[in-house]
Amino acid sequence: MNEDMLDDQRRLVELIEAEGWEVSDLELSAYDSPWSDEDDPEATVTVTARKPYERSDGDEDDEDENPFRLK
């Protein structure tokens, strides 16, 4: 894994957090592409993040209407 990949990872986290998300897990996988003849490595990023949303005044409490919720 090279430094450019790590810099990009940090930048992605900064962008996500700037939008109000809390990053709880991030996985960066570096590999050589099996579909390309080039020697340049590629990377994939998997991000797990959460963002709570406040319920607006117009939203009703629909807990009782959910048929899948255990009572």
PyMOL commands that set and color helices and strands:
alter all, ss='L'
color gray80, all
select helices_A, chain A and resi 3-18+63-65
alter helices_A, ss='H'
color red, helices_A
select strands_A, chain A and resi 22-32+41-50
alter strands_A, ss='S'
color yellow, strands_A
deselect
rebuild
show_as cartoon
